[in-house]
Each structure stands twice: as C-alpha cells, then as structure tokens.
Amino acid sequence: MATTIPVALGDRSYEIEIGRGNLSDIAAFIHRRRPCTHAAVITDSNIAPLLAQPVVASLTAAGIRPDLLTVPAGETSKSVAQAELLWKELIGRNIDRKTIVVALGGGVIGDLAGFVAATLVRGLAFIQIPTTLLAQVDSSVGGKVGINLPAAKNVVGAFWQPAGVLIDLDVLKTLPTREYCSGLAEVMKYGVIMDAEFFNFLEQHADALSSRDADCLEYVVAHSCRLKAQVVAHDEREETGRRAILNYGHTFCHAIEQVSGYGQFLHGEAVAIGMVCASRLAADLGLIDSQSIERQVDLLIHLGLPVQLPNLNEDELLAAMRHDKKSENGRLHFILPRQIGEVEAVSGVPEERVARVLRIN
C-alpha cells in the first residue's frame, strides 16, 4: 500500500506517493496528474542502466513517447553548459507545451531537470522520481530547482513545483552505502530543526536505520516528507522566514563543497559537517549547550557520517559564505540551534566568530 502525502500549495498543490515497486507504475502516476503523449526522461550515467528501462517501458506501454536523455553523473552536471545541452536536445526532440519532463535520479538530476523544465518554453510540467535517500526526503520536495556557478552553488534557479513526486523505496536497496548514509544527514536535520521526538526516534533506531530496515526506513522517509511538506506549505518562496530553517548547516556546507571542488564530498556529508560547525557557532554565541552538540555528533557518527571539517583554506571558506545566497548585504546569515527541535535565524555574525569555528579540528 502506497502512502500519499499532500503538499498544500493552492493551485500548485501536488502529492508525494511513497511505495515499494511502484516505479513501473510511473505512466499511470503521470496520467492521473498531467495526461500527455510525450515525456522527456532526464537521468544520469549511473542511474540509466539501473532504472531507466522500467520507466521507459511503462511510458511506452501507456502510449507516451519517451525520450531518454542521460547526463554525466555528479555535481558538475548542475551547470550552465549542461542545461544548454539539454535545452538544445529537447528542442530537437520536438517538444511542445504538453511535454512532461521526468527527473529520474538524485538531487543533481532533480535540480537540473527541474531547472530545464522551468525555463524551456516558459515552463514545462515535470515529475520527480528521486532515486537517492537524500533526494527522497529533501530535494525532490518543495520546488527548488537550479544550477551552480563556479563562484557559488544554487544561485541560478527558480521555484518550480513538480506535478508529483513518486518515491519507490525499493531503489534504495542497491544504493551504495556512502550515498545512503549521505541522505541520513538530511533526515537528522529535521529532528534538530523542528521535531525533538523524531530526533529521539533516530537515536533509538540508528542501528535499524543504518541497516536499511524496511519498516524503519518507510517511517523515516514518510515522516521526513511530511515535515518538509509542512514547511513548504507555510513558506513556499522563503518570504516569511519559515522555510529558511531547512538551511540548517547549509551555509558551512555550500562553502565546503565549493572550496573543496564539487565532488570531493557528497552533499549529505557536507551537510553533516556543516551542522556540527553551525552547532559550535551557536555554542560560541551562547545559544546552545554542549550536550546538544554531543548528541548530534554522536548520532552522525553512528549513522556513518563525517563530523570533522576538512583542511581547507579559511579565507576561501569565508569568501564563499559571503557569496552564499542567504547572505544579506554582505553580512553572514546562519540558521543556528537553540536546542534539539528548535533553531533560529541569526544575521550579522562577526566573521571572527565564524573563523574561530573553522579552526576547531
């Protein structure tokens, strides 16, 4: 039985469908939301040989003409150059306003394919099929799409909600351990920012979660999606400040990714390190106690995630943070914890305070 979670956004509302083995039902999923005769399936070189066939077969059997477009796997594909290649390729495939874009992959594919859908012929409908844990619990929900520039991550993009999100938990069975653990960082984030009871659950079930226990994983994915949907419904375009809590750890994270060269760290790994840095900054500012930091560090380690800041140039990290899209008038802006289950936005943090955190080994 599938679990359906609504994302309430008025005329842009959609549903997240969570099941097992439902990937092959994608054509019916699409027809219930956006009847079409042409679908452009965008995936990457890792996912294509594993999961593209059942998607293409389902579309073909339903009378939907599928075009499969494959990009190189990795963060570097979230680029202007790759977006341009996809624009040209899709135009050459005779798309029209009723063509639907299907994003089959992790966060990189969801962001890239969604951005291409948002910008081509002034907006094509698209469907998210997240194939990594991180994408299932976070990036596939909420409508943020975009690409990177060399100077900063995700600064070119749009809010473009999908017509639906189909999550097949079975695809996680073959997900490499490192990729799976990367997604657990975003899961833990929800506990810190808004749900202390969920954080407690994760502490108590860390072993089951690490071993991909089916029941535990189903609960965790569904609950994470509910929490994300709740935040998005209250602040779709980051206008009230509520959605900003989802950026916990991400100011440090994006700087780490940029300075280390996209690809050295998986996004969730950088998020894990970023959350530890943000907690230490909160402690330095007198906002949080040491026990709350220790609980986060212990859980991250238990879940197989890094917690130590890599040896990167301090000045380059600070420069990257100044260019972060959340910075305001050049002032550093962070989401910092007050306790497990509660965070707040803090602006104008002195750079010397941030630098002090960066020096903690």
C-alpha positions as CSV (number, residue, x, y, z in Angstrom):
1,M,0.0,0.0,0.0
2,A,1.3,3.4,-1.0
3,T,1.5,6.3,1.4
4,T,0.3,9.6,-0.1
5,I,1.5,12.9,1.4
6,P,-0.1,16.2,0.1
7,V,1.9,19.3,-0.4
8,A,-0.7,22.0,0.0
9,L,0.1,25.0,-2.3
10,G,-3.2,26.1,-3.7
11,D,-3.3,25.6,-7.5
12,R,0.3,24.3,-7.3
13,S,-0.5,21.5,-4.9
14,Y,0.7,18.0,-5.6
15,E,1.2,14.7,-3.9
16,I,4.2,12.6,-2.8
17,E,3.5,8.9,-3.3
18,I,5.7,6.5,-1.3
19,G,5.6,2.8,-2.1
20,R,7.6,-0.2,-3.0
21,G,8.0,-1.4,-6.5
22,N,5.8,1.5,-7.8
23,L,8.5,2.7,-10.3
24,S,6.9,0.6,-13.0
25,D,3.6,2.4,-12.5
26,I,5.0,5.8,-13.5
27,A,2.8,6.1,-16.6
28,A,-0.4,5.8,-14.5
29,F,1.1,8.2,-12.0
30,I,1.7,10.8,-14.7
31,H,-1.7,10.3,-16.4
32,R,-3.5,10.9,-13.1
33,R,-1.8,14.3,-12.9
34,R,-0.8,15.6,-16.3
35,P,-2.1,13.5,-19.3
36,C,0.4,13.6,-22.1
37,T,1.7,11.9,-25.1
38,H,5.4,12.8,-24.8
39,A,7.8,12.5,-21.9
40,A,11.5,13.6,-21.7
41,V,13.2,11.4,-19.1
42,I,16.3,13.1,-17.8
43,T,18.7,10.8,-15.8
44,D,22.4,10.3,-15.3
45,S,25.0,7.8,-16.4
46,N,24.8,5.9,-13.1
47,I,21.1,5.6,-12.9
48,A,20.3,5.0,-16.6
49,P,21.5,1.4,-16.8
50,L,19.8,0.5,-13.5
51,L,16.4,2.2,-13.5
52,A,15.6,3.8,-16.9
53,Q,14.2,0.6,-18.5
54,P,11.1,0.1,-16.3
55,V,10.3,3.8,-16.7
56,V,10.6,3.8,-20.5
57,A,8.7,0.5,-20.7
58,S,5.8,1.9,-18.6
59,L,5.6,5.1,-20.7
60,T,5.7,3.2,-24.0
61,A,3.0,0.7,-22.9
62,A,0.8,3.6,-22.0
63,G,1.2,5.3,-25.4
64,I,3.5,8.0,-24.1
65,R,6.5,8.6,-26.4
66,P,9.6,8.5,-24.2
67,D,12.9,10.3,-24.9
68,L,15.7,9.3,-22.7
69,L,18.4,11.9,-22.1
70,T,21.5,11.0,-20.0
71,V,24.0,13.4,-18.4
72,P,27.2,12.5,-16.7
73,A,26.8,11.6,-13.0
74,G,28.0,14.1,-10.4
75,E,27.6,17.6,-9.1
76,T,29.4,19.1,-12.1
77,S,26.4,18.4,-14.3
78,K,24.5,21.1,-12.4
79,S,26.0,23.7,-14.8
80,V,25.0,26.3,-17.4
81,A,26.7,24.2,-20.1
82,Q,24.8,21.0,-19.3
83,A,21.5,23.0,-19.1
84,E,22.2,24.4,-22.5
85,L,22.9,21.0,-23.9
86,L,19.6,19.7,-22.6
87,W,17.7,22.7,-23.9
88,K,19.1,22.1,-27.4
89,E,18.5,18.4,-27.2
90,L,14.9,18.8,-26.1
91,I,14.1,21.3,-28.8
92,G,15.5,18.8,-31.3
93,R,13.1,16.2,-29.9
94,N,10.0,18.2,-31.0
95,I,8.8,19.2,-27.5
96,D,5.6,21.1,-27.1
97,R,3.8,22.8,-24.2
98,K,2.3,19.4,-23.1
99,T,5.6,17.6,-23.0
100,I,6.4,16.5,-19.4
101,V,9.9,16.3,-18.0
102,V,10.6,13.3,-15.8
103,A,13.6,13.7,-13.4
104,L,14.9,10.2,-12.7
105,G,17.8,10.4,-10.3
106,G,19.2,12.1,-7.2
107,G,19.4,15.7,-6.1
108,V,21.6,16.8,-9.0
109,I,19.2,15.4,-11.6
110,G,16.1,16.8,-9.8
111,D,17.6,20.3,-9.6
112,L,18.9,20.2,-13.2
113,A,15.9,18.6,-14.9
114,G,13.6,20.8,-12.9
115,F,15.5,23.9,-13.9
116,V,15.4,22.9,-17.6
117,A,11.6,22.3,-17.2
118,A,11.1,25.6,-15.6
119,T,13.0,27.6,-18.2
120,L,12.1,25.9,-21.5
121,V,9.1,27.2,-23.5
122,R,8.3,29.3,-20.3
123,G,7.7,26.2,-18.2
124,L,7.1,22.5,-18.7
125,A,5.4,20.3,-16.2
126,F,7.7,17.9,-14.5
127,I,7.6,14.8,-12.3
128,Q,10.2,13.9,-9.7
129,I,11.4,10.3,-9.3
130,P,14.1,10.6,-6.6
131,T,16.4,7.6,-6.5
132,T,18.6,8.5,-3.5
133,L,17.6,8.8,0.1
134,L,18.7,12.4,0.2
135,A,16.5,13.3,-2.8
136,Q,13.6,11.4,-1.4
137,V,13.5,13.1,1.9
138,D,14.6,16.6,0.8
139,S,15.5,17.9,-2.6
140,S,12.6,16.4,-4.6
141,V,10.0,18.1,-2.4
142,G,9.5,21.9,-2.4
143,G,10.1,23.1,-5.9
144,K,13.6,24.5,-5.6
145,V,15.4,23.9,-8.9
146,G,18.7,25.3,-10.2
147,I,22.3,25.0,-11.3
148,N,25.6,26.0,-9.9
149,L,28.1,28.7,-11.0
150,P,31.8,28.4,-10.2
151,A,31.5,31.2,-7.7
152,A,28.5,29.9,-5.8
153,K,26.1,27.0,-5.5
154,N,22.4,27.2,-6.5
155,V,22.5,30.9,-7.2
156,V,20.8,30.4,-10.6
157,G,17.4,28.8,-10.2
158,A,13.7,29.0,-9.7
159,F,10.8,27.9,-7.6
160,W,9.1,25.4,-9.9
161,Q,6.9,22.8,-8.2
162,P,6.6,19.3,-9.7
163,A,3.3,17.9,-10.7
164,G,4.0,14.9,-8.4
165,V,6.8,13.0,-6.6
166,L,6.9,9.2,-6.9
167,I,9.1,7.5,-4.3
168,D,10.0,3.8,-4.8
169,L,11.7,2.7,-1.6
170,D,13.0,-0.5,-3.3
171,V,15.5,1.6,-5.3
172,L,17.4,2.2,-2.1
173,K,18.3,-1.5,-1.8
174,T,21.1,-1.1,-4.3
175,L,22.1,2.4,-3.3
176,P,25.9,2.5,-2.3
177,T,26.5,2.8,1.4
178,R,28.1,6.2,1.1
179,E,25.2,7.6,-0.9
180,Y,22.7,6.1,1.6
181,C,24.5,7.5,4.6
182,S,24.6,10.9,2.9
183,G,20.8,11.0,2.9
184,L,20.7,10.3,6.6
185,A,22.2,13.7,7.3
186,E,19.1,15.5,5.9
187,V,16.9,13.1,7.9
188,M,18.6,14.0,11.1
189,K,18.4,17.7,10.2
190,Y,14.6,17.5,10.5
191,G,14.9,16.3,14.1
192,V,17.2,19.2,15.0
193,I,15.2,22.0,13.4
194,M,11.7,21.1,14.3
195,D,11.0,17.7,15.8
196,A,12.8,16.7,19.0
197,E,10.7,13.5,19.3
198,F,11.8,12.5,15.8
199,F,15.4,13.1,16.8
200,N,14.9,10.8,19.8
201,F,13.5,8.1,17.5
202,L,16.5,8.4,15.3
203,E,18.8,7.9,18.3
204,Q,16.9,4.9,19.4
205,H,16.7,3.3,15.9
206,A,20.1,4.3,14.5
207,D,21.1,0.7,14.0
208,A,17.9,-0.3,12.2
209,L,18.2,2.8,10.0
210,S,21.8,2.1,9.2
211,S,20.9,-1.5,8.2
212,R,18.0,-0.2,6.0
213,D,15.3,-2.0,8.0
214,A,12.3,-1.8,5.7
215,D,9.7,-0.6,8.3
216,C,12.0,1.9,9.9
217,L,13.0,3.3,6.6
218,E,9.4,3.6,5.4
219,Y,8.5,5.6,8.5
220,V,11.6,7.8,8.4
221,V,11.1,8.7,4.7
222,A,7.4,9.4,5.1
223,H,7.8,11.5,8.3
224,S,10.6,13.5,6.7
225,C,8.5,14.2,3.7
226,R,5.6,15.3,6.0
227,L,7.8,17.7,7.8
228,K,9.3,19.2,4.6
229,A,5.8,19.5,3.1
230,Q,4.6,21.3,6.2
231,V,7.4,23.9,6.0
232,V,7.0,24.4,2.2
233,A,3.2,24.9,2.6
234,H,3.8,27.7,5.0
235,D,6.6,29.4,3.1
236,E,6.9,28.3,-0.5
237,R,9.2,31.0,-1.7
238,E,11.1,31.8,1.5
239,E,9.2,35.0,2.1
240,T,8.2,34.6,5.8
241,G,11.5,33.1,7.0
242,R,9.9,29.7,8.0
243,R,11.5,27.8,5.1
244,A,14.9,29.1,6.0
245,I,15.1,26.6,8.8
246,L,15.7,23.9,6.2
247,N,19.1,25.6,5.6
248,Y,20.5,24.4,8.9
249,G,24.1,23.6,8.3
250,H,24.0,24.6,4.7
251,T,26.0,27.9,4.8
252,F,29.0,25.9,6.0
253,C,28.0,23.0,3.7
254,H,27.9,25.0,0.5
255,A,31.2,26.7,1.3
256,I,32.9,23.3,1.9
257,E,31.5,21.9,-1.3
258,Q,32.7,24.9,-3.3
259,V,36.2,25.3,-1.8
260,S,36.9,21.6,-1.9
261,G,35.8,21.3,-5.5
262,Y,32.3,19.9,-6.2
263,G,32.6,16.1,-5.9
264,Q,35.0,15.6,-3.0
265,F,32.1,15.4,-0.6
266,L,28.6,14.2,-1.2
267,H,26.0,16.8,-0.3
268,G,24.8,15.0,2.8
269,E,28.4,14.6,4.0
270,A,29.0,18.3,3.7
271,V,25.6,18.9,5.5
272,A,26.7,16.7,8.4
273,I,29.9,18.7,8.8
274,G,28.0,21.9,8.3
275,M,25.5,21.1,11.1
276,V,28.4,20.4,13.5
277,C,30.0,23.7,12.6
278,A,26.7,25.5,13.0
279,S,26.2,24.0,16.4
280,R,29.6,25.0,17.5
281,L,29.0,28.5,16.3
282,A,25.7,28.5,18.2
283,A,27.6,27.4,21.4
284,D,30.2,30.2,20.8
285,L,27.3,32.7,20.7
286,G,25.8,31.3,23.8
287,L,22.7,29.8,22.2
288,I,23.1,26.1,22.8
289,D,24.6,23.7,25.4
290,S,27.4,21.3,24.8
291,Q,25.2,18.2,25.3
292,S,23.1,19.2,22.3
293,I,26.2,19.3,20.2
294,E,27.4,16.0,21.5
295,R,24.1,14.3,20.7
296,Q,24.3,15.5,17.1
297,V,27.9,14.4,16.7
298,D,27.3,11.0,18.3
299,L,24.3,10.3,16.0
300,L,26.1,11.5,12.9
301,I,29.0,9.2,13.7
302,H,26.6,6.3,14.4
303,L,25.0,6.9,11.0
304,G,28.3,6.7,9.2
305,L,28.7,10.4,8.5
306,P,31.8,12.7,8.8
307,V,31.8,15.3,11.5
308,Q,35.3,16.9,11.1
309,L,35.9,19.9,9.0
310,P,38.4,19.2,6.2
311,N,41.7,21.1,5.9
312,L,40.5,23.9,3.6
313,N,41.6,27.4,3.3
314,E,39.9,29.6,5.9
315,D,39.8,32.8,3.8
316,E,38.3,30.9,0.8
317,L,35.6,29.4,3.0
318,L,34.7,32.8,4.4
319,A,34.6,34.3,0.9
320,A,32.3,31.5,-0.2
321,M,30.0,32.2,2.7
322,R,29.8,35.9,1.8
323,H,28.6,34.9,-1.7
324,D,26.0,32.5,-0.2
325,K,22.5,33.3,-1.5
326,K,21.3,33.6,2.1
327,S,23.8,36.4,3.0
328,E,22.3,39.8,3.4
329,N,24.2,43.0,2.4
330,G,27.5,41.0,2.8
331,R,26.6,40.0,6.3
332,L,26.8,36.3,7.2
333,H,23.5,34.7,7.9
334,F,23.1,31.3,9.7
335,I,20.3,29.0,10.9
336,L,21.5,28.1,14.4
337,P,20.1,25.7,17.0
338,R,18.8,26.7,20.4
339,Q,18.0,23.2,21.4
340,I,17.2,19.9,19.7
341,G,14.0,20.6,17.9
342,E,14.3,24.4,17.7
343,V,16.5,26.7,15.5
344,E,16.6,30.4,14.7
345,A,17.9,32.7,12.1
346,V,20.9,34.8,13.1
347,S,22.2,37.6,10.9
348,G,25.3,39.7,11.1
349,V,27.5,37.1,12.8
350,P,31.0,38.5,13.0
351,E,33.4,36.8,10.7
352,E,36.0,36.3,13.5
353,R,33.4,34.1,15.4
354,V,32.9,32.0,12.2
355,A,36.7,31.8,11.7
356,R,37.1,30.5,15.3
357,V,34.7,27.7,14.5
358,L,36.6,26.9,11.3
359,R,39.8,26.5,13.3
360,I,38.4,23.8,15.5
361,N,39.9,20.5,14.5
